[in-house]
Amino acid sequence: MCDVKKYENIYNEIEHLQPEDTLQLVLEAETEDQRSFYEMVGDFLLQKSQRQVIERNLF
């Protein structure tokens, strides 16, 4: 069984990443798998921001 609290903490840290942070992670990734993961994280955060903008009718 996994440590759920541990992954909740990781999620909370990831939520606070800025676009330039995810770009740095992508550029400095050691493997293609890491690079792909960080790109997905960046995409997730961008989509979340886009949803918030649309919900607030700021678009």
C-alpha distance matrix in Angstrom:
0.0 3.8 6.8 8.6 11.8 12.0 12.2 14.6 16.7 16.9 18.0 20.5 21.9 22.3 24.0 26.7 27.7 31.3 32.6 34.1 30.8 29.1 32.4 32.2 28.6 29.9 33.0 31.3 28.4 28.5 27.4 28.0 24.3 24.0 27.3 26.1 22.9 25.1 27.7 25.2 24.1 27.9 28.6 26.0 27.5 31.0 30.3 29.0 32.2 34.3 33.0 33.8 37.3 37.9 36.8 39.2 42.0 42.4 42.7
3.8 0.0 3.8 5.8 8.9 8.5 8.6 11.2 13.1 13.2 14.4 17.0 18.2 18.6 20.5 23.1 23.9 27.6 29.0 30.4 27.1 25.6 28.9 28.6 25.1 26.5 29.6 28.0 25.2 25.6 24.7 25.5 21.8 21.1 24.3 23.4 20.0 21.8 24.6 22.3 20.9 24.6 25.6 23.0 24.2 27.8 27.4 26.0 29.1 31.4 30.3 31.0 34.4 35.3 34.3 36.5 39.3 39.6 39.9
6.8 3.8 0.0 3.8 5.6 5.4 6.8 9.0 10.3 11.2 12.8 14.7 16.0 17.1 18.9 21.1 22.3 26.0 27.9 29.2 25.8 24.8 28.2 27.8 24.5 26.4 29.4 27.6 25.3 25.9 25.5 26.5 23.1 21.7 24.8 24.2 20.6 21.9 24.8 22.7 20.8 24.2 25.6 22.9 23.5 27.3 27.2 25.4 28.1 30.8 29.7 29.9 33.4 34.6 33.4 35.3 38.4 38.5 39.1
8.6 5.8 3.8 0.0 3.8 5.4 5.3 6.2 8.7 9.9 10.5 12.3 14.4 15.3 16.4 19.0 20.6 24.2 26.1 27.9 24.6 23.5 27.1 27.1 24.0 25.8 29.1 27.7 25.5 26.6 26.1 26.7 23.2 21.8 24.4 23.6 19.9 20.9 23.5 21.1 19.0 22.4 23.5 20.4 21.0 24.7 24.4 22.3 25.1 27.8 26.4 26.6 30.1 31.3 29.9 31.8 34.9 35.2 35.9
11.8 8.9 5.6 3.8 0.0 3.8 5.5 5.0 6.2 8.7 9.8 10.5 12.4 14.2 15.3 17.2 19.2 22.9 25.3 26.8 23.5 23.0 26.7 26.4 23.6 25.8 28.9 27.4 25.6 27.0 27.0 27.9 24.6 22.7 25.2 24.7 20.9 21.4 24.2 22.1 19.4 22.5 24.0 20.9 20.9 24.7 24.7 22.3 24.7 27.6 26.5 26.1 29.6 31.1 29.6 31.1 34.4 34.5 35.6
12.0 8.5 5.4 5.4 3.8 0.0 3.8 5.5 5.2 6.4 8.8 10.0 10.9 12.6 14.5 16.2 17.5 21.3 23.5 24.7 21.2 20.6 24.2 23.6 20.6 23.0 25.9 24.1 22.3 23.5 23.7 24.9 21.7 19.6 22.3 22.2 18.5 18.8 22.0 20.3 17.7 20.7 22.6 20.0 20.0 23.8 24.2 22.2 24.5 27.5 26.8 26.6 29.9 31.6 30.6 32.0 35.2 34.9 35.7
12.2 8.6 6.8 5.3 5.5 3.8 0.0 3.8 5.3 4.9 6.1 8.5 9.7 10.3 12.2 14.6 15.7 19.4 21.2 22.7 19.4 18.4 22.0 21.8 18.8 20.7 23.9 22.6 20.6 22.0 21.9 22.5 19.2 17.3 19.8 19.3 15.5 16.1 18.9 16.9 14.4 17.7 19.3 16.5 16.9 20.6 20.9 19.0 21.6 24.4 23.7 23.8 27.1 28.6 27.7 29.4 32.4 32.2 32.8
14.6 11.2 9.0 6.2 5.0 5.5 3.8 0.0 3.8 5.4 5.0 6.2 8.7 9.8 10.5 12.9 14.9 18.5 20.7 22.5 19.5 18.8 22.5 22.7 20.0 22.1 25.3 24.4 22.7 24.6 24.6 25.0 21.9 19.8 21.8 21.2 17.4 17.5 20.0 17.8 14.9 17.8 19.2 16.1 15.9 19.7 19.8 17.4 19.7 22.7 21.7 21.4 24.8 26.4 25.2 26.7 29.9 29.8 30.8
16.7 13.1 10.3 8.7 6.2 5.2 5.3 3.8 0.0 3.8 5.4 5.1 6.3 8.7 9.9 11.3 13.2 16.9 19.5 20.9 17.6 17.5 21.2 20.9 18.5 21.1 24.0 22.7 21.5 23.4 24.0 24.8 22.0 19.4 21.4 21.4 17.7 17.1 20.0 18.5 15.2 17.7 19.8 17.1 16.3 20.0 20.8 18.4 20.2 23.5 23.0 22.3 25.5 27.5 26.5 27.6 30.8 30.3 31.4
16.9 13.2 11.2 9.9 8.7 6.4 4.9 5.4 3.8 0.0 3.8 5.4 5.1 6.2 8.6 10.3 11.2 15.0 17.1 18.3 14.9 14.4 18.1 17.7 15.0 17.5 20.4 19.2 17.8 19.8 20.2 21.0 18.3 15.6 17.6 17.7 14.0 13.4 16.5 15.2 12.0 14.7 17.0 14.7 14.1 17.9 18.9 17.0 18.9 22.1 22.0 21.8 24.7 26.7 26.2 27.4 30.4 29.7 30.4
18.0 14.4 12.8 10.5 9.8 8.8 6.1 5.0 5.4 3.8 0.0 3.8 5.4 5.1 6.1 8.9 10.3 13.8 15.7 17.7 14.8 13.9 17.6 18.1 15.6 17.6 20.9 20.3 18.9 21.3 21.3 21.5 18.7 16.3 17.7 17.2 13.5 13.0 15.3 13.5 10.3 12.9 14.6 11.7 11.3 15.1 15.6 13.6 15.7 18.8 18.4 18.3 21.3 23.2 22.6 24.0 26.9 26.4 27.1
20.5 17.0 14.7 12.3 10.5 10.0 8.5 6.2 5.1 5.4 3.8 0.0 3.8 5.5 5.1 6.9 9.4 12.8 15.5 17.4 14.7 14.6 18.4 18.7 16.8 19.2 22.2 21.6 20.8 23.4 24.0 24.3 21.8 19.1 20.2 20.0 16.5 15.3 17.5 16.0 12.5 14.2 16.2 13.5 11.9 15.6 16.5 13.8 15.3 18.7 18.4 17.5 20.5 22.7 21.9 22.8 25.9 25.3 26.4
21.9 18.2 16.0 14.4 12.4 10.9 9.7 8.7 6.3 5.1 5.4 3.8 0.0 3.8 5.4 5.5 7.1 10.8 13.6 14.8 11.7 12.1 15.8 15.5 13.8 16.6 19.2 18.5 18.0 20.6 21.6 22.3 20.2 17.1 18.1 18.6 15.3 13.4 16.1 15.4 11.7 13.1 15.8 13.8 12.0 15.5 17.2 15.0 16.0 19.5 19.9 19.0 21.6 24.1 23.8 24.4 27.4 26.2 27.2
22.3 18.6 17.1 15.3 14.2 12.6 10.3 9.8 8.7 6.2 5.1 5.5 3.8 0.0 3.8 5.4 5.4 9.0 11.0 12.7 9.8 9.2 13.0 13.5 11.5 13.8 16.8 16.5 15.8 18.7 19.3 19.4 17.4 14.5 15.1 15.2 12.0 10.1 12.4 11.6 7.9 9.4 12.1 10.2 8.7 12.2 14.0 12.4 13.6 16.8 17.5 17.2 19.6 21.9 22.0 23.0 25.6 24.4 25.0
24.0 20.5 18.9 16.4 15.3 14.5 12.2 10.5 9.9 8.6 6.1 5.1 5.4 3.8 0.0 3.8 5.6 8.5 10.9 13.3 11.2 10.9 14.5 15.6 14.2 16.2 19.2 19.4 18.9 22.1 22.5 22.3 20.3 17.6 17.7 17.5 14.5 12.5 14.0 12.8 9.1 9.9 11.9 9.5 7.1 10.6 12.0 9.7 10.6 14.1 14.5 13.7 16.3 18.8 18.5 19.4 22.2 21.2 22.0
26.7 23.1 21.1 19.0 17.2 16.2 14.6 12.9 11.3 10.3 8.9 6.9 5.5 5.4 3.8 0.0 3.8 6.4 9.7 11.5 9.5 10.4 13.8 14.4 13.8 16.2 18.7 18.9 19.1 22.3 23.4 23.5 21.9 18.9 18.7 19.2 16.4 13.8 15.4 15.1 11.3 11.2 13.8 12.1 9.1 11.9 14.1 11.8 11.6 15.4 16.3 14.9 16.9 19.9 19.9 20.0 22.8 21.3 22.4
27.7 23.9 22.3 20.6 19.2 17.5 15.7 14.9 13.2 11.2 10.3 9.4 7.1 5.4 5.6 3.8 0.0 3.8 6.7 8.1 5.8 6.7 10.0 10.6 10.3 12.6 14.9 15.3 15.8 19.2 20.3 20.4 19.3 16.1 15.5 16.3 14.0 10.9 12.4 12.9 9.3 8.6 11.8 11.1 8.2 10.6 13.5 12.2 11.9 15.2 16.9 16.1 17.6 20.6 21.2 21.5 23.8 21.9 22.5
31.3 27.6 26.0 24.2 22.9 21.3 19.4 18.5 16.9 15.0 13.8 12.8 10.8 9.0 8.5 6.4 3.8 0.0 3.8 5.4 5.1 6.6 8.8 10.0 10.9 12.7 14.5 15.6 16.6 20.3 21.5 21.3 20.8 17.7 16.3 17.2 15.7 12.2 12.8 13.8 10.8 8.7 11.6 11.9 8.6 9.6 13.1 12.3 10.9 14.0 16.3 15.5 16.2 19.3 20.5 20.3 22.3 19.9 20.4
32.6 29.0 27.9 26.1 25.3 23.5 21.2 20.7 19.5 17.1 15.7 15.5 13.6 11.0 10.9 9.7 6.7 3.8 0.0 3.8 5.3 5.3 6.2 8.7 9.9 10.7 12.4 14.3 15.4 19.1 20.0 19.3 19.2 16.5 14.4 15.2 14.4 10.8 10.4 12.1 9.9 6.8 9.5 10.9 8.2 8.0 11.8 12.2 10.8 13.0 15.9 15.8 15.9 18.8 20.5 20.7 22.0 19.6 19.3
34.1 30.4 29.2 27.9 26.8 24.7 22.7 22.5 20.9 18.3 17.7 17.4 14.8 12.7 13.3 11.5 8.1 5.4 3.8 0.0 3.8 5.5 5.0 6.2 8.6 9.8 10.4 12.2 14.1 17.7 19.3 19.0 19.5 16.5 14.3 16.0 15.5 11.7 11.8 14.2 12.3 9.4 12.5 14.2 11.8 11.7 15.5 16.0 14.5 16.6 19.6 19.4 19.4 22.3 24.1 24.0 25.3 22.6 22.4
30.8 27.1 25.8 24.6 23.5 21.2 19.4 19.5 17.6 14.9 14.8 14.7 11.7 9.8 11.2 9.5 5.8 5.1 5.3 3.8 0.0 3.8 5.4 5.1 6.3 8.7 9.9 10.6 12.1 15.7 17.4 17.6 17.6 14.2 12.9 14.7 13.5 9.8 11.1 13.2 10.7 8.9 12.5 13.6 11.3 12.5 16.0 16.0 15.2 17.8 20.3 20.0 20.7 23.6 25.0 25.2 26.9 24.5 24.5
29.1 25.6 24.8 23.5 23.0 20.6 18.4 18.8 17.5 14.4 13.9 14.6 12.1 9.2 10.9 10.4 6.7 6.6 5.3 5.5 3.8 0.0 3.8 5.4 5.0 6.2 8.6 9.9 10.3 14.1 15.0 14.7 14.5 11.5 9.8 11.2 10.1 6.3 7.3 9.5 7.4 5.7 9.3 10.8 9.4 10.5 13.7 14.3 14.2 16.4 18.8 19.2 20.1 22.5 24.1 24.8 26.3 24.2 23.8
32.4 28.9 28.2 27.1 26.7 24.2 22.0 22.5 21.2 18.1 17.6 18.4 15.8 13.0 14.5 13.8 10.0 8.8 6.2 5.0 5.4 3.8 0.0 3.8 5.4 5.1 6.1 8.6 9.9 13.6 14.7 14.2 15.0 12.3 9.7 11.5 11.7 8.1 7.9 11.2 10.2 7.7 10.8 13.2 12.0 12.0 15.4 16.7 16.1 17.8 20.7 21.3 21.5 23.9 25.9 26.5 27.6 25.2 24.4
32.2 28.6 27.8 27.1 26.4 23.6 21.8 22.7 20.9 17.7 18.1 18.7 15.5 13.5 15.6 14.4 10.6 10.0 8.7 6.2 5.1 5.4 3.8 0.0 3.8 5.4 5.1 6.0 8.4 11.8 13.9 14.4 15.2 12.1 10.2 13.0 12.8 9.3 10.4 13.6 12.3 10.6 14.0 16.0 14.7 15.3 18.7 19.5 19.0 21.1 23.8 24.1 24.5 27.1 28.9 29.3 30.6 28.2 27.7
28.6 25.1 24.5 24.0 23.6 20.6 18.8 20.0 18.5 15.0 15.6 16.8 13.8 11.5 14.2 13.8 10.3 10.9 9.9 8.6 6.3 5.0 5.4 3.8 0.0 3.8 5.5 5.2 5.8 9.5 11.1 11.8 12.0 8.6 7.4 10.3 9.6 6.3 8.6 11.4 10.0 9.5 13.0 14.5 13.8 15.1 18.1 18.8 19.1 21.2 23.5 24.0 25.0 27.4 28.9 29.7 31.2 29.1 28.6
29.9 26.5 26.4 25.8 25.8 23.0 20.7 22.1 21.1 17.5 17.6 19.2 16.6 13.8 16.2 16.2 12.6 12.7 10.7 9.8 8.7 6.2 5.1 5.4 3.8 0.0 3.8 5.5 5.3 8.9 9.7 9.3 10.2 7.6 4.9 7.7 8.4 5.6 6.4 9.9 9.8 9.0 11.7 14.0 14.0 14.7 17.4 18.9 19.2 20.8 23.2 24.3 25.0 27.0 28.9 29.9 31.1 29.1 28.1
33.0 29.6 29.4 29.1 28.9 25.9 23.9 25.3 24.0 20.4 20.9 22.2 19.2 16.8 19.2 18.7 14.9 14.5 12.4 10.4 9.9 8.6 6.1 5.1 5.5 3.8 0.0 3.8 5.7 8.8 10.4 10.6 12.5 10.1 7.5 10.8 12.0 9.4 9.9 13.6 13.6 12.3 14.9 17.5 17.2 17.5 20.5 22.0 22.0 23.4 26.2 27.1 27.4 29.6 31.7 32.4 33.4 31.1 30.1
31.3 28.0 27.6 27.7 27.4 24.1 22.6 24.4 22.7 19.2 20.3 21.6 18.5 16.5 19.4 18.9 15.3 15.6 14.3 12.2 10.6 9.9 8.6 6.0 5.2 5.5 3.8 0.0 3.8 6.3 9.0 10.6 12.2 9.3 8.1 11.8 12.3 10.1 11.8 15.0 14.6 14.1 17.1 19.1 18.8 19.7 22.7 23.8 23.9 25.8 28.3 29.0 29.7 32.0 33.8 34.5 35.9 33.6 32.8
28.4 25.2 25.3 25.5 25.6 22.3 20.6 22.7 21.5 17.8 18.9 20.8 18.0 15.8 18.9 19.1 15.8 16.6 15.4 14.1 12.1 10.3 9.9 8.4 5.8 5.3 5.7 3.8 0.0 3.8 5.7 7.3 8.5 5.6 5.2 9.0 9.4 8.2 10.3 13.0 13.0 13.4 16.1 17.8 18.2 19.4 21.9 23.1 23.8 25.6 27.7 28.8 29.8 31.8 33.4 34.6 36.0 34.1 33.2
28.5 25.6 25.9 26.6 27.0 23.5 22.0 24.6 23.4 19.8 21.3 23.4 20.6 18.7 22.1 22.3 19.2 20.3 19.1 17.7 15.7 14.1 13.6 11.8 9.5 8.9 8.8 6.3 3.8 0.0 3.8 7.1 8.5 6.7 7.5 10.8 11.5 11.3 13.3 15.8 16.1 16.9 19.3 20.9 21.6 23.0 25.2 26.4 27.4 29.1 31.1 32.3 33.4 35.3 36.9 38.2 39.6 37.8 36.8
27.4 24.7 25.5 26.1 27.0 23.7 21.9 24.6 24.0 20.2 21.3 24.0 21.6 19.3 22.5 23.4 20.3 21.5 20.0 19.3 17.4 15.0 14.7 13.9 11.1 9.7 10.4 9.0 5.7 3.8 0.0 3.8 5.3 5.2 6.3 8.6 9.9 10.8 12.4 14.3 15.5 16.6 18.4 20.0 21.3 22.6 24.4 25.9 27.3 28.6 30.4 32.0 33.2 34.7 36.3 38.0 39.2 37.7 36.5
28.0 25.5 26.5 26.7 27.9 24.9 22.5 25.0 24.8 21.0 21.5 24.3 22.3 19.4 22.3 23.5 20.4 21.3 19.3 19.0 17.6 14.7 14.2 14.4 11.8 9.3 10.6 10.6 7.3 7.1 3.8 0.0 3.8 5.4 5.0 6.1 8.5 9.9 10.4 12.3 14.2 15.2 16.3 18.2 20.0 20.9 22.3 24.2 25.7 26.6 28.4 30.4 31.4 32.6 34.4 36.3 37.3 35.8 34.3
24.3 21.8 23.1 23.2 24.6 21.7 19.2 21.9 22.0 18.3 18.7 21.8 20.2 17.4 20.3 21.9 19.3 20.8 19.2 19.5 17.6 14.5 15.0 15.2 12.0 10.2 12.5 12.2 8.5 8.5 5.3 3.8 0.0 3.8 5.4 5.1 6.1 8.7 9.8 10.6 12.4 14.3 15.2 16.5 18.5 19.9 21.0 22.6 24.5 25.6 26.9 28.9 30.4 31.5 32.9 34.9 36.2 35.1 33.7
24.0 21.1 21.7 21.8 22.7 19.6 17.3 19.8 19.4 15.6 16.3 19.1 17.1 14.5 17.6 18.9 16.1 17.7 16.5 16.5 14.2 11.5 12.3 12.1 8.6 7.6 10.1 9.3 5.6 6.7 5.2 5.4 3.8 0.0 3.8 5.4 5.0 6.2 8.5 9.8 10.5 12.3 14.1 15.2 16.6 18.3 19.9 21.1 22.7 24.2 25.7 27.3 28.8 30.3 31.6 33.3 34.8 33.5 32.5
27.3 24.3 24.8 24.4 25.2 22.3 19.8 21.8 21.4 17.6 17.7 20.2 18.1 15.1 17.7 18.7 15.5 16.3 14.4 14.3 12.9 9.8 9.7 10.2 7.4 4.9 7.5 8.1 5.2 7.5 6.3 5.0 5.4 3.8 0.0 3.8 5.4 5.2 6.1 8.7 9.9 10.5 12.3 14.2 15.4 16.4 18.3 20.0 21.2 22.4 24.3 26.0 27.0 28.5 30.3 31.9 33.0 31.5 30.2
26.1 23.4 24.2 23.6 24.7 22.2 19.3 21.2 21.4 17.7 17.2 20.0 18.6 15.2 17.5 19.2 16.3 17.2 15.2 16.0 14.7 11.2 11.5 13.0 10.3 7.7 10.8 11.8 9.0 10.8 8.6 6.1 5.1 5.4 3.8 0.0 3.8 5.5 5.1 6.2 8.7 9.9 10.5 12.3 14.3 15.2 16.4 18.3 20.0 20.8 22.4 24.5 25.7 26.8 28.5 30.4 31.5 30.3 28.8
22.9 20.0 20.6 19.9 20.9 18.5 15.5 17.4 17.7 14.0 13.5 16.5 15.3 12.0 14.5 16.4 14.0 15.7 14.4 15.5 13.5 10.1 11.7 12.8 9.6 8.4 12.0 12.3 9.4 11.5 9.9 8.5 6.1 5.0 5.4 3.8 0.0 3.8 5.4 5.1 6.3 8.7 9.8 10.5 12.5 14.2 15.3 16.5 18.6 19.9 21.1 22.9 24.6 25.8 27.0 29.0 30.4 29.4 28.3
25.1 21.8 21.9 20.9 21.4 18.8 16.1 17.5 17.1 13.4 13.0 15.3 13.4 10.1 12.5 13.8 10.9 12.2 10.8 11.7 9.8 6.3 8.1 9.3 6.3 5.6 9.4 10.1 8.2 11.3 10.8 9.9 8.7 6.2 5.2 5.5 3.8 0.0 3.8 5.3 4.9 6.1 8.5 9.7 10.6 12.2 14.1 15.2 16.6 18.2 19.9 21.3 22.7 24.4 25.8 27.3 28.8 27.3 26.5
27.7 24.6 24.8 23.5 24.2 22.0 18.9 20.0 20.0 16.5 15.3 17.5 16.1 12.4 14.0 15.4 12.4 12.8 10.4 11.8 11.1 7.3 7.9 10.4 8.6 6.4 9.9 11.8 10.3 13.3 12.4 10.4 9.8 8.5 6.1 5.1 5.4 3.8 0.0 3.8 5.4 5.0 6.1 8.6 9.9 10.5 12.2 14.2 15.4 16.3 18.3 20.1 21.1 22.4 24.3 25.9 26.9 25.5 24.2
25.2 22.3 22.7 21.1 22.1 20.3 16.9 17.8 18.5 15.2 13.5 16.0 15.4 11.6 12.8 15.1 12.9 13.8 12.1 14.2 13.2 9.5 11.2 13.6 11.4 9.9 13.6 15.0 13.0 15.8 14.3 12.3 10.6 9.8 8.7 6.2 5.1 5.3 3.8 0.0 3.8 5.4 5.0 6.0 8.6 9.7 10.4 12.2 14.2 15.1 16.3 18.4 19.9 20.9 22.4 24.4 25.6 24.7 23.5
24.1 20.9 20.8 19.0 19.4 17.7 14.4 14.9 15.2 12.0 10.3 12.5 11.7 7.9 9.1 11.3 9.3 10.8 9.9 12.3 10.7 7.4 10.2 12.3 10.0 9.8 13.6 14.6 13.0 16.1 15.5 14.2 12.4 10.5 9.9 8.7 6.3 4.9 5.4 3.8 0.0 3.8 5.4 5.1 6.2 8.6 9.9 10.6 12.4 14.2 15.4 16.8 18.6 20.1 21.2 22.9 24.6 23.5 22.8
27.9 24.6 24.2 22.4 22.5 20.7 17.7 17.8 17.7 14.7 12.9 14.2 13.1 9.4 9.9 11.2 8.6 8.7 6.8 9.4 8.9 5.7 7.7 10.6 9.5 9.0 12.3 14.1 13.4 16.9 16.6 15.2 14.3 12.3 10.5 9.9 8.7 6.1 5.0 5.4 3.8 0.0 3.8 5.4 5.2 6.1 8.6 9.9 10.7 12.2 14.3 15.5 16.6 18.4 20.0 21.4 22.7 21.2 20.4
28.6 25.6 25.6 23.5 24.0 22.6 19.3 19.2 19.8 17.0 14.6 16.2 15.8 12.1 11.9 13.8 11.8 11.6 9.5 12.5 12.5 9.3 10.8 14.0 13.0 11.7 14.9 17.1 16.1 19.3 18.4 16.3 15.2 14.1 12.3 10.5 9.8 8.5 6.1 5.0 5.4 3.8 0.0 3.8 5.5 5.1 6.1 8.5 9.9 10.4 12.2 14.3 15.3 16.4 18.2 20.0 21.0 19.9 18.6
26.0 23.0 22.9 20.4 20.9 20.0 16.5 16.1 17.1 14.7 11.7 13.5 13.8 10.2 9.5 12.1 11.1 11.9 10.9 14.2 13.6 10.8 13.2 16.0 14.5 14.0 17.5 19.1 17.8 20.9 20.0 18.2 16.5 15.2 14.2 12.3 10.5 9.7 8.6 6.0 5.1 5.4 3.8 0.0 3.8 5.5 5.2 6.2 8.7 9.8 10.6 12.5 14.4 15.4 16.5 18.6 20.1 19.5 18.6
27.5 24.2 23.5 21.0 20.9 20.0 16.9 15.9 16.3 14.1 11.3 11.9 12.0 8.7 7.1 9.1 8.2 8.6 8.2 11.8 11.3 9.4 12.0 14.7 13.8 14.0 17.2 18.8 18.2 21.6 21.3 20.0 18.5 16.6 15.4 14.3 12.5 10.6 9.9 8.6 6.2 5.2 5.5 3.8 0.0 3.8 5.5 5.0 6.3 8.6 9.9 10.8 12.5 14.4 15.4 16.8 18.6 17.5 17.2
31.0 27.8 27.3 24.7 24.7 23.8 20.6 19.7 20.0 17.9 15.1 15.6 15.5 12.2 10.6 11.9 10.6 9.6 8.0 11.7 12.5 10.5 12.0 15.3 15.1 14.7 17.5 19.7 19.4 23.0 22.6 20.9 19.9 18.3 16.4 15.2 14.2 12.2 10.5 9.7 8.6 6.1 5.1 5.5 3.8 0.0 3.8 5.4 5.1 6.1 8.7 10.0 10.6 12.4 14.2 15.5 16.6 15.2 14.3
30.3 27.4 27.2 24.4 24.7 24.2 20.9 19.8 20.8 18.9 15.6 16.5 17.2 14.0 12.0 14.1 13.5 13.1 11.8 15.5 16.0 13.7 15.4 18.7 18.1 17.4 20.5 22.7 21.9 25.2 24.4 22.3 21.0 19.9 18.3 16.4 15.3 14.1 12.2 10.4 9.9 8.6 6.1 5.2 5.5 3.8 0.0 3.8 5.4 4.9 6.2 8.7 9.8 10.5 12.2 14.3 15.3 14.7 13.6
29.0 26.0 25.4 22.3 22.3 22.2 19.0 17.4 18.4 17.0 13.6 13.8 15.0 12.4 9.7 11.8 12.2 12.3 12.2 16.0 16.0 14.3 16.7 19.5 18.8 18.9 22.0 23.8 23.1 26.4 25.9 24.2 22.6 21.1 20.0 18.3 16.5 15.2 14.2 12.2 10.6 9.9 8.5 6.2 5.0 5.4 3.8 0.0 3.8 5.4 5.2 6.4 8.8 10.1 10.6 12.6 14.5 14.1 14.0
32.2 29.1 28.1 25.1 24.7 24.5 21.6 19.7 20.2 18.9 15.7 15.3 16.0 13.6 10.6 11.6 11.9 10.9 10.8 14.5 15.2 14.2 16.1 19.0 19.1 19.2 22.0 23.9 23.8 27.4 27.3 25.7 24.5 22.7 21.2 20.0 18.6 16.6 15.4 14.2 12.4 10.7 9.9 8.7 6.3 5.1 5.4 3.8 0.0 3.8 5.4 5.1 6.3 8.7 9.9 10.8 12.5 11.3 11.5
34.3 31.4 30.8 27.8 27.6 27.5 24.4 22.7 23.5 22.1 18.8 18.7 19.5 16.8 14.1 15.4 15.2 14.0 13.0 16.6 17.8 16.4 17.8 21.1 21.2 20.8 23.4 25.8 25.6 29.1 28.6 26.6 25.6 24.2 22.4 20.8 19.9 18.2 16.3 15.1 14.2 12.2 10.4 9.8 8.6 6.1 4.9 5.4 3.8 0.0 3.8 5.4 5.1 6.2 8.6 10.0 10.7 9.8 8.9
33.0 30.3 29.7 26.4 26.5 26.8 23.7 21.7 23.0 22.0 18.4 18.4 19.9 17.5 14.5 16.3 16.9 16.3 15.9 19.6 20.3 18.8 20.7 23.8 23.5 23.2 26.2 28.3 27.7 31.1 30.4 28.4 26.9 25.7 24.3 22.4 21.1 19.9 18.3 16.3 15.4 14.3 12.2 10.6 9.9 8.7 6.2 5.2 5.4 3.8 0.0 3.8 5.5 5.1 6.0 8.6 9.9 10.3 9.9
33.8 31.0 29.9 26.6 26.1 26.6 23.8 21.4 22.3 21.8 18.3 17.5 19.0 17.2 13.7 14.9 16.1 15.5 15.8 19.4 20.0 19.2 21.3 24.1 24.0 24.3 27.1 29.0 28.8 32.3 32.0 30.4 28.9 27.3 26.0 24.5 22.9 21.3 20.1 18.4 16.8 15.5 14.3 12.5 10.8 10.0 8.7 6.4 5.1 5.4 3.8 0.0 3.8 5.5 5.1 6.2 8.6 8.7 9.7
37.3 34.4 33.4 30.1 29.6 29.9 27.1 24.8 25.5 24.7 21.3 20.5 21.6 19.6 16.3 16.9 17.6 16.2 15.9 19.4 20.7 20.1 21.5 24.5 25.0 25.0 27.4 29.7 29.8 33.4 33.2 31.4 30.4 28.8 27.0 25.7 24.6 22.7 21.1 19.9 18.6 16.6 15.3 14.4 12.5 10.6 9.8 8.8 6.3 5.1 5.5 3.8 0.0 3.8 5.5 5.3 6.3 5.3 6.1
37.9 35.3 34.6 31.3 31.1 31.6 28.6 26.4 27.5 26.7 23.2 22.7 24.1 21.9 18.8 19.9 20.6 19.3 18.8 22.3 23.6 22.5 23.9 27.1 27.4 27.0 29.6 32.0 31.8 35.3 34.7 32.6 31.5 30.3 28.5 26.8 25.8 24.4 22.4 20.9 20.1 18.4 16.4 15.4 14.4 12.4 10.5 10.1 8.7 6.2 5.1 5.5 3.8 0.0 3.8 5.4 5.0 6.1 5.7
36.8 34.3 33.4 29.9 29.6 30.6 27.7 25.2 26.5 26.2 22.6 21.9 23.8 22.0 18.5 19.9 21.2 20.5 20.5 24.1 25.0 24.1 25.9 28.9 28.9 28.9 31.7 33.8 33.4 36.9 36.3 34.4 32.9 31.6 30.3 28.5 27.0 25.8 24.3 22.4 21.2 20.0 18.2 16.5 15.4 14.2 12.2 10.6 9.9 8.6 6.0 5.1 5.5 3.8 0.0 3.8 5.4 7.7 8.8
39.2 36.5 35.3 31.8 31.1 32.0 29.4 26.7 27.6 27.4 24.0 22.8 24.4 23.0 19.4 20.0 21.5 20.3 20.7 24.0 25.2 24.8 26.5 29.3 29.7 29.9 32.4 34.5 34.6 38.2 38.0 36.3 34.9 33.3 31.9 30.4 29.0 27.3 25.9 24.4 22.9 21.4 20.0 18.6 16.8 15.5 14.3 12.6 10.8 10.0 8.6 6.2 5.3 5.4 3.8 0.0 3.8 5.4 8.0
42.0 39.3 38.4 34.9 34.4 35.2 32.4 29.9 30.8 30.4 26.9 25.9 27.4 25.6 22.2 22.8 23.8 22.3 22.0 25.3 26.9 26.3 27.6 30.6 31.2 31.1 33.4 35.9 36.0 39.6 39.2 37.3 36.2 34.8 33.0 31.5 30.4 28.8 26.9 25.6 24.6 22.7 21.0 20.1 18.6 16.6 15.3 14.5 12.5 10.7 9.9 8.6 6.3 5.0 5.4 3.8 0.0 3.8 5.4
42.4 39.6 38.5 35.2 34.5 34.9 32.2 29.8 30.3 29.7 26.4 25.3 26.2 24.4 21.2 21.3 21.9 19.9 19.6 22.6 24.5 24.2 25.2 28.2 29.1 29.1 31.1 33.6 34.1 37.8 37.7 35.8 35.1 33.5 31.5 30.3 29.4 27.3 25.5 24.7 23.5 21.2 19.9 19.5 17.5 15.2 14.7 14.1 11.3 9.8 10.3 8.7 5.3 6.1 7.7 5.4 3.8 0.0 3.8
42.7 39.9 39.1 35.9 35.6 35.7 32.8 30.8 31.4 30.4 27.1 26.4 27.2 25.0 22.0 22.4 22.5 20.4 19.3 22.4 24.5 23.8 24.4 27.7 28.6 28.1 30.1 32.8 33.2 36.8 36.5 34.3 33.7 32.5 30.2 28.8 28.3 26.5 24.2 23.5 22.8 20.4 18.6 18.6 17.2 14.3 13.6 14.0 11.5 8.9 9.9 9.7 6.1 5.7 8.8 8.0 5.4 3.8 0.0
